Amino acid sequence: MTEKQDRLALSLIAEPGDPRLRDLLEQHEPGRIVAAARSASGMRVPAVWRERALGIRTALDEVKARAKANDLRWLCPGDSAWPTSLSDLDHLEPLHGTAGAPIGLWIRGTGSLAQLCNESVAIVGARDCTTYGAESASELAADCTAAGFRIVSGAAFGVDGCAHRGALLMNKPTVAVLACGADVDYPAGHGALIAEIAKTGLVVSEQTPGAHPLKGRFLSRNRIIAALSQGTVVIEAAVRSGSLNTLNWADQLGRTTMALPGPVTSRQSSGTHEAIRSGKAVLVTNGKNVVEELRGLGAESSSPEAGPRTEFDRLPPAARRTLDGLDWSRGRSLTEIASGVRLTAREVLTSLDLLERRGLVVRFGVGWILARRADVG
């Protein structure tokens, strides 16, 4: 087998992120480790690897068939689309039982991971975020996207999903790193969002196609989110939040670590505030701050922060166009709005969700009407 195939076989034998695998790969080629797992002698490998290696041929055939059926591709070190920044993970101490660069990654989507992550920022945070956190994530992602950065996150409920939507509202690609197979929609409620991300951006996972998410796999995938990005921003994280694990990885990697503060009385932001207080994260409040941290003070940005800003100016372009398609006195349906402003129904629906949360539109019968002006103050 080629090294690429050896790496694929090894990913089926050993749990991705296992520190023992990182240590063995420092001394041996992937093919030799696979051979040792399949034989009764040779180098010492964990017993569970030997058990899983017994049916490796069948497992490989099944995985390849599933990958083909779901348009997944296997990306490895040495491929032109492989981000070299991932190799930095090999030099770090284990964190929560995880270490090392991924053996390879399953990719859903047609873009180049290396190109998309050439200038990128991770935005992560609470799953049970507040309205404030949701709006902050969406707006921050839109501003960073407008400045030329690609958004990397985990496609979870809450801050992650809002960050991806903020990028998509700017009609730009975004990267979702999953803790399950790249062909598995998790959470199920984000199936449409994950499919939309795959159309223009990439869905990424080191887990085998069809693999289910486990608690340890969320912590393991966080290192990939951090390593793919030049910086990480945390929005609304409790003291024991998993998103702080991503921040810790970014800190160990020497990446820029940032946090957007919440109300001092908010438990959802207690971990975020502690990260700022301890010096682990720089305080940021908008996209301009993030761009300055990543590019240096005085960096020019095409972000909407540049000019006079009303609430209307701060909205993503799709949301502004959606507002133009609404009326003060007559409710307009989703189809009417989409047709009038020449956006897709999904773009309009996502925009209406944002506008409704900000009190700019309200439901009226089977449609929506304007509730207040956004172009003043």
Backbone hydrogen bonds, N-H to C=O, Kabsch-Sander energy under -0.5 kcal/mol:
donor,donor_aa,acceptor,acceptor_aa,energy
6,D,2,T,-2.6
7,R,3,E,-2.6
8,L,4,K,-1.6
9,A,5,Q,-2.5
10,L,6,D,-2.6
11,S,7,R,-2.0
12,L,8,L,-0.9
12,L,9,A,-0.8
13,I,9,A,-0.9
14,A,10,L,-2.7
18,D,15,E,-1.8
21,L,18,D,-1.1
22,R,18,D,-1.6
23,D,19,P,-2.2
24,L,20,R,-2.0
25,L,21,L,-2.4
26,E,22,R,-0.9
27,Q,24,L,-1.4
28,H,24,L,-2.5
32,R,29,E,-0.6
33,I,29,E,-1.6
34,V,30,P,-2.2
35,A,31,G,-2.3
36,A,32,R,-2.2
37,A,33,I,-2.0
38,R,34,V,-1.6
39,S,35,A,-1.0
49,W,46,P,-0.9
50,R,46,P,-1.4
51,E,47,A,-2.1
52,R,48,V,-2.1
53,A,49,W,-1.7
54,L,50,R,-0.7
54,L,51,E,-0.8
55,G,52,R,-0.5
56,I,53,A,-1.5
59,A,55,G,-2.4
60,L,56,I,-2.6
61,D,57,R,-2.0
62,E,58,T,-2.3
63,V,59,A,-2.4
64,K,60,L,-2.5
65,A,61,D,-2.0
66,R,62,E,-2.3
67,A,63,V,-2.8
68,K,64,K,-2.2
69,A,65,A,-2.1
70,N,66,R,-1.4
71,D,68,K,-1.0
72,L,67,A,-2.8
73,R,107,I,-1.9
75,L,73,R,-0.6
75,L,105,L,-3.2
79,D,76,C,-2.2
82,W,79,D,-1.7
86,L,83,P,-1.5
87,S,84,T,-1.5
88,D,85,S,-1.3
89,L,86,L,-1.6
90,D,87,S,-1.5
91,H,88,D,-1.5
92,L,89,L,-1.4
95,L,98,T,-2.5
98,T,95,L,-0.9
99,A,17,G,-2.1
100,G,89,L,-1.0
105,L,75,L,-2.7
106,W,205,S,-3.8
107,I,73,R,-2.8
108,R,203,V,-2.6
109,G,71,D,-0.6
109,G,107,I,-0.5
111,G,201,G,-0.6
113,L,111,G,-0.6
114,A,81,A,-1.1
116,L,112,S,-2.6
117,C,113,L,-2.0
118,N,115,Q,-1.2
121,V,150,R,-2.6
122,A,231,G,-2.8
123,I,152,V,-1.7
124,V,233,V,-2.5
126,A,235,I,-1.1
126,A,236,E,-2.2
129,C,126,A,-0.6
129,C,127,R,-0.7
134,A,130,T,-2.4
135,E,131,T,-2.6
136,S,132,Y,-2.5
137,A,133,G,-2.4
138,S,134,A,-2.2
139,E,135,E,-2.6
140,L,136,S,-2.7
141,A,137,A,-2.4
142,A,138,S,-2.1
143,D,139,E,-2.5
144,C,140,L,-2.5
145,T,141,A,-2.4
146,A,142,A,-2.4
147,A,143,D,-1.3
148,G,145,T,-1.7
149,F,144,C,-2.4
150,R,119,E,-1.9
151,I,173,P,-0.5
152,V,121,V,-2.0
153,S,175,V,-2.2
159,V,126,A,-2.4
160,D,157,F,-0.7
161,G,156,A,-1.4
162,C,158,G,-2.0
163,A,159,V,-2.4
164,H,160,D,-2.2
165,R,161,G,-2.4
166,G,162,C,-2.2
167,A,163,A,-1.6
168,L,164,H,-2.4
169,L,165,R,-2.5
170,M,166,G,-0.5
170,M,167,A,-0.9
171,N,168,L,-2.0
172,K,167,A,-1.5
175,V,151,I,-2.8
176,A,202,L,-2.5
177,V,153,S,-2.6
178,L,176,A,-0.6
178,L,204,V,-3.0
181,G,211,A,-2.5
184,V,181,G,-2.0
185,D,183,D,-0.5
186,Y,184,V,-1.1
190,H,187,P,-2.2
191,G,188,A,-1.8
194,I,190,H,-3.0
195,A,191,G,-2.1
196,E,192,A,-2.1
197,I,193,L,-2.4
198,A,194,I,-2.1
199,K,195,A,-1.2
200,T,196,E,-1.2
201,G,197,I,-3.1
202,L,174,T,-1.7
203,V,108,R,-2.4
204,V,176,A,-3.3
205,S,106,W,-1.8
211,A,208,T,-2.6
214,L,179,A,-0.5
217,R,214,L,-0.7
218,F,214,L,-1.3
218,F,215,K,-0.7
219,L,215,K,-1.3
220,S,216,G,-2.0
221,R,217,R,-2.4
222,N,218,F,-1.2
223,R,219,L,-0.6
223,R,220,S,-0.9
224,I,220,S,-0.6
224,I,221,R,-0.7
225,I,221,R,-1.8
226,A,222,N,-2.2
227,A,223,R,-2.2
228,L,224,I,-2.1
229,S,225,I,-0.6
229,S,226,A,-0.7
230,Q,120,S,-2.3
231,G,120,S,-0.6
232,T,256,T,-2.5
233,V,122,A,-3.3
234,V,258,M,-1.9
235,I,124,V,-2.6
236,E,260,L,-0.8
241,S,238,A,-1.8
244,L,241,S,-0.9
245,N,242,G,-0.9
246,T,242,G,-1.0
247,L,243,S,-1.6
248,N,244,L,-2.3
249,W,245,N,-2.1
250,A,246,T,-2.4
251,D,247,L,-2.4
252,Q,248,N,-2.4
253,L,249,W,-2.1
254,G,250,A,-0.5
254,G,251,D,-1.1
255,R,250,A,-2.4
256,T,230,Q,-1.9
258,M,232,T,-3.0
259,A,282,V,-2.5
260,L,234,V,-2.4
266,S,263,P,-2.0
267,R,265,T,-0.5
269,S,266,S,-0.8
270,S,267,R,-1.3
271,G,237,A,-1.9
272,T,237,A,-1.5
273,H,269,S,-2.7
274,E,270,S,-1.9
275,A,271,G,-2.0
276,I,272,T,-1.7
277,R,273,H,-2.9
278,S,274,E,-2.5
279,G,276,I,-1.0
280,K,275,A,-1.5
281,A,275,A,-1.7
282,V,257,T,-2.6
284,V,259,A,-2.2
290,V,286,N,-1.6
291,V,287,G,-2.6
292,E,288,K,-2.3
293,E,289,N,-2.1
294,L,290,V,-2.1
295,R,291,V,-2.9
296,G,292,E,-2.1
299,A,296,G,-1.7
306,A,303,S,-1.9
307,G,304,P,-0.8
310,T,308,P,-0.5
311,E,376,V,-0.5
312,F,374,A,-2.3
314,R,310,T,-1.4
315,L,311,E,-0.6
315,L,312,F,-1.1
318,A,169,L,-0.9
319,A,316,P,-0.6
320,R,316,P,-2.1
321,R,317,P,-2.4
322,T,318,A,-2.1
323,L,319,A,-2.1
324,D,320,R,-1.6
325,G,321,R,-0.8
325,G,322,T,-1.0
326,L,323,L,-1.8
332,R,368,W,-2.1
337,I,333,S,-2.5
338,A,334,L,-2.5
339,S,335,T,-2.3
340,G,336,E,-2.4
341,V,337,I,-2.2
342,R,338,A,-1.0
343,L,338,A,-1.6
348,V,344,T,-2.2
349,L,345,A,-2.6
350,T,346,R,-2.4
351,S,347,E,-2.0
352,L,348,V,-2.9
353,D,349,L,-1.8
354,L,350,T,-1.6
355,L,351,S,-2.8
356,E,352,L,-2.7
357,R,353,D,-1.8
358,R,354,L,-1.3
359,G,356,E,-1.3
360,L,355,L,-2.6
361,V,355,L,-0.9
362,V,369,I,-2.2
364,F,367,G,-2.9
367,G,364,F,-1.9
368,W,332,R,-1.7
369,I,362,V,-2.4
370,L,327,D,-2.4
371,A,360,L,-3.1
372,R,360,L,-1.1
